[in-house]
Every structure is written in structure tokens, then in C-alpha cells.
Amino acid sequence: MSKVDEIKTEIERLPKEELTELVRWLSEKDWERWDEEIKADSEAGKLDFLVREALDAKDKGTLKDL
């Protein structure tokens, strides 16, 4: 049995309140990793095309308000 399978088995045994707490914690961890990826991509210039697209749309008058 893999470690992940063991963890899944233990999760199945959690009371509802503890499962809710775990889900919240996992969600926060997921968002933290996402934020780190976005920051790294931004610093590496991988998102520069988005700025160019927005500026181009602004120049053309096709930029939409959010």
C-alpha cells in the first residue's frame, strides 16, 4: 500500500469537523503553491504577453471593464 493510499484511508476515518479542517488546510496550501507559480512565472517574464495584449486592446479601444 502506498503512502497516499494510507493517507486516503485515514482521511476516510476522520470526523466531519476534522475533514472540513483538512480540506481548508489543503485548499490554502494549493493556493499558496499557485501564488508561488504565478510569482515565478511573472518574474521570468512568462506573463508579459498578457500585459502586451491588454495594452494592445486598450490602444484599439476594445479593452473591457471588469
Backbone as JSON Lines, residues from 0, in Angstrom:
{"i":0,"aa":"M","n":[0.85,-1.18,0.0],"ca":[0.0,0.0,0.0],"c":[0.89,1.24,0.0]}
{"i":1,"aa":"S","n":[0.6,2.18,-0.88],"ca":[1.4,3.39,-0.97],"c":[1.07,4.34,0.17]}
{"i":2,"aa":"K","n":[1.94,5.29,0.4],"ca":[1.73,6.3,1.44],"c":[0.44,7.07,1.17]}
{"i":3,"aa":"V","n":[0.18,7.4,-0.1],"ca":[-1.03,8.12,-0.46],"c":[-2.27,7.28,-0.13]}
{"i":4,"aa":"D","n":[-2.22,6.01,-0.42],"ca":[-3.34,5.13,-0.09],"c":[-3.57,5.07,1.42]}
{"i":5,"aa":"E","n":[-2.49,5.05,2.18],"ca":[-2.61,5.06,3.65],"c":[-3.26,6.35,4.12]}
{"i":6,"aa":"I","n":[-2.85,7.46,3.56],"ca":[-3.41,8.76,3.94],"c":[-4.9,8.81,3.58]}
{"i":7,"aa":"K","n":[-5.24,8.32,2.4],"ca":[-6.65,8.29,1.99],"c":[-7.49,7.48,2.98]}
{"i":8,"aa":"T","n":[-6.95,6.35,3.4],"ca":[-7.67,5.5,4.34],"c":[-7.9,6.24,5.66]}
{"i":9,"aa":"E","n":[-6.88,6.93,6.13],"ca":[-7.0,7.7,7.37],"c":[-7.99,8.86,7.21]}
{"i":10,"aa":"I","n":[-7.98,9.5,6.06],"ca":[-8.9,10.6,5.8],"c":[-10.34,10.11,5.86]}
{"i":11,"aa":"E","n":[-10.59,8.93,5.32],"ca":[-11.93,8.36,5.35],"c":[-12.44,8.17,6.78]}
{"i":12,"aa":"R","n":[-11.54,8.03,7.71],"ca":[-11.92,7.8,9.12],"c":[-12.13,9.09,9.9]}
{"i":13,"aa":"L","n":[-11.8,10.22,9.33],"ca":[-11.9,11.48,10.06],"c":[-13.35,11.87,10.33]}
{"i":14,"aa":"P","n":[-13.58,12.46,11.5],"ca":[-14.9,13.04,11.75],"c":[-15.12,14.24,10.82]}
{"i":15,"aa":"K","n":[-16.37,14.6,10.61],"ca":[-16.72,15.66,9.68],"c":[-15.96,16.96,9.96]}
{"i":16,"aa":"E","n":[-15.87,17.36,11.21],"ca":[-15.2,18.61,11.56],"c":[-13.72,18.59,11.19]}
{"i":17,"aa":"E","n":[-13.08,17.47,11.45],"ca":[-11.65,17.35,11.13],"c":[-11.44,17.28,9.62]}
{"i":18,"aa":"L","n":[-12.35,16.64,8.91],"ca":[-12.26,16.6,7.45],"c":[-12.39,18.01,6.89]}
{"i":19,"aa":"T","n":[-13.33,18.78,7.43],"ca":[-13.5,20.17,7.0],"c":[-12.22,20.97,7.23]}
{"i":20,"aa":"E","n":[-11.62,20.78,8.38],"ca":[-10.36,21.46,8.7],"c":[-9.25,21.07,7.72]}
{"i":21,"aa":"L","n":[-9.17,19.78,7.4],"ca":[-8.16,19.29,6.47],"c":[-8.39,19.86,5.07]}
{"i":22,"aa":"V","n":[-9.63,19.87,4.62],"ca":[-9.94,20.42,3.3],"c":[-9.55,21.89,3.23]}
{"i":23,"aa":"R","n":[-9.86,22.64,4.28],"ca":[-9.49,24.05,4.32],"c":[-7.97,24.22,4.24]}
{"i":24,"aa":"W","n":[-7.25,23.4,5.0],"ca":[-5.79,23.48,5.01],"c":[-5.21,23.13,3.64]}
{"i":25,"aa":"L","n":[-5.72,22.07,3.02],"ca":[-5.25,21.68,1.69],"c":[-5.54,22.77,0.66]}
{"i":26,"aa":"S","n":[-6.69,23.38,0.76],"ca":[-7.05,24.46,-0.16],"c":[-6.08,25.62,-0.02]}
{"i":27,"aa":"E","n":[-5.77,26.0,1.22],"ca":[-4.81,27.08,1.46],"c":[-3.44,26.73,0.89]}
{"i":28,"aa":"K","n":[-3.0,25.5,1.09],"ca":[-1.7,25.06,0.56],"c":[-1.69,25.12,-0.96]}
{"i":29,"aa":"D","n":[-2.8,24.71,-1.57],"ca":[-2.91,24.74,-3.03],"c":[-2.82,26.17,-3.54]}
{"i":30,"aa":"W","n":[-3.53,27.09,-2.9],"ca":[-3.48,28.49,-3.31],"c":[-2.08,29.08,-3.1]}
{"i":31,"aa":"E","n":[-1.39,28.7,-2.01],"ca":[-0.03,29.17,-1.78],"c":[0.9,28.72,-2.91]}
{"i":32,"aa":"R","n":[0.78,27.49,-3.32],"ca":[1.61,26.98,-4.43],"c":[1.28,27.7,-5.72]}
{"i":33,"aa":"W","n":[-0.01,27.93,-5.96],"ca":[-0.43,28.66,-7.15],"c":[0.18,30.07,-7.15]}
{"i":34,"aa":"D","n":[0.1,30.75,-6.01],"ca":[0.68,32.09,-5.9],"c":[2.18,32.07,-6.19]}
{"i":35,"aa":"E","n":[2.87,31.06,-5.68],"ca":[4.31,30.94,-5.92],"c":[4.6,30.73,-7.4]}
{"i":36,"aa":"E","n":[3.78,29.9,-8.07],"ca":[3.96,29.65,-9.5],"c":[3.73,30.92,-10.31]}
{"i":37,"aa":"I","n":[2.68,31.65,-9.98],"ca":[2.38,32.9,-10.69],"c":[3.51,33.9,-10.49]}
{"i":38,"aa":"K","n":[4.0,34.02,-9.27],"ca":[5.1,34.94,-8.99],"c":[6.34,34.56,-9.79]}
{"i":39,"aa":"A","n":[6.68,33.28,-9.79],"ca":[7.87,32.82,-10.53],"c":[7.69,33.05,-12.03]}
{"i":40,"aa":"D","n":[6.51,32.75,-12.56],"ca":[6.24,32.97,-13.98],"c":[6.32,34.45,-14.33]}
{"i":41,"aa":"S","n":[5.8,35.29,-13.46],"ca":[5.84,36.73,-13.69],"c":[7.28,37.24,-13.71]}
{"i":42,"aa":"E","n":[8.06,36.81,-12.71],"ca":[9.46,37.23,-12.63],"c":[10.27,36.73,-13.82]}
{"i":43,"aa":"A","n":[9.88,35.6,-14.38],"ca":[10.59,35.03,-15.52],"c":[10.11,35.63,-16.85]}
{"i":44,"aa":"G","n":[9.1,36.51,-16.78],"ca":[8.61,37.15,-17.99],"c":[7.6,36.32,-18.76]}
{"i":45,"aa":"K","n":[7.16,35.21,-18.19],"ca":[6.24,34.33,-18.9],"c":[4.83,34.92,-19.04]}
{"i":46,"aa":"L","n":[4.53,35.96,-18.27],"ca":[3.2,36.57,-18.32],"c":[3.2,37.92,-19.03]}
{"i":47,"aa":"D","n":[4.35,38.3,-19.55],"ca":[4.45,39.6,-20.23],"c":[3.48,39.72,-21.4]}
{"i":48,"aa":"F","n":[3.17,38.61,-22.04],"ca":[2.26,38.65,-23.17],"c":[0.89,39.16,-22.76]}
{"i":49,"aa":"L","n":[0.5,38.93,-21.5],"ca":[-0.79,39.41,-21.01],"c":[-0.83,40.93,-20.95]}
{"i":50,"aa":"V","n":[0.27,41.51,-20.51],"ca":[0.36,42.98,-20.47],"c":[0.31,43.53,-21.88]}
{"i":51,"aa":"R","n":[1.05,42.9,-22.79],"ca":[1.04,43.36,-24.19],"c":[-0.36,43.27,-24.79]}
{"i":52,"aa":"E","n":[-1.06,42.17,-24.52],"ca":[-2.42,42.01,-25.03],"c":[-3.35,43.08,-24.47]}
{"i":53,"aa":"A","n":[-3.23,43.37,-23.19],"ca":[-4.09,44.38,-22.57],"c":[-3.8,45.76,-23.13]}
{"i":54,"aa":"L","n":[-2.52,46.09,-23.28],"ca":[-2.17,47.39,-23.84],"c":[-2.63,47.52,-25.28]}
{"i":55,"aa":"D","n":[-2.52,46.45,-26.04],"ca":[-2.98,46.45,-27.42],"c":[-4.5,46.65,-27.48]}
{"i":56,"aa":"A","n":[-5.23,45.97,-26.62],"ca":[-6.68,46.12,-26.57],"c":[-7.06,47.54,-26.16]}
{"i":57,"aa":"K","n":[-6.3,48.1,-25.23],"ca":[-6.56,49.48,-24.79],"c":[-6.35,50.45,-25.96]}
{"i":58,"aa":"D","n":[-5.25,50.26,-26.7],"ca":[-4.96,51.12,-27.85],"c":[-6.06,51.01,-28.92]}
{"i":59,"aa":"K","n":[-6.6,49.83,-29.07],"ca":[-7.65,49.61,-30.08],"c":[-9.03,50.02,-29.58]}
{"i":60,"aa":"G","n":[-9.12,50.32,-28.29],"ca":[-10.4,50.66,-27.7],"c":[-11.31,49.47,-27.45]}
{"i":61,"aa":"T","n":[-10.71,48.29,-27.41],"ca":[-11.52,47.09,-27.2],"c":[-11.34,46.5,-25.79]}
{"i":62,"aa":"L","n":[-10.63,47.21,-24.92],"ca":[-10.41,46.73,-23.56],"c":[-11.73,46.81,-22.79]}
{"i":63,"aa":"K","n":[-12.1,45.73,-22.15],"ca":[-13.37,45.66,-21.43],"c":[-13.15,45.92,-19.94]}
{"i":64,"aa":"D","n":[-14.08,46.65,-19.33],"ca":[-14.06,46.85,-17.89],"c":[-14.41,45.55,-17.2]}
{"i":65,"aa":"L","n":[-13.83,45.36,-16.04],"ca":[-14.16,44.16,-15.26],"c":[-15.3,44.43,-14.31]}
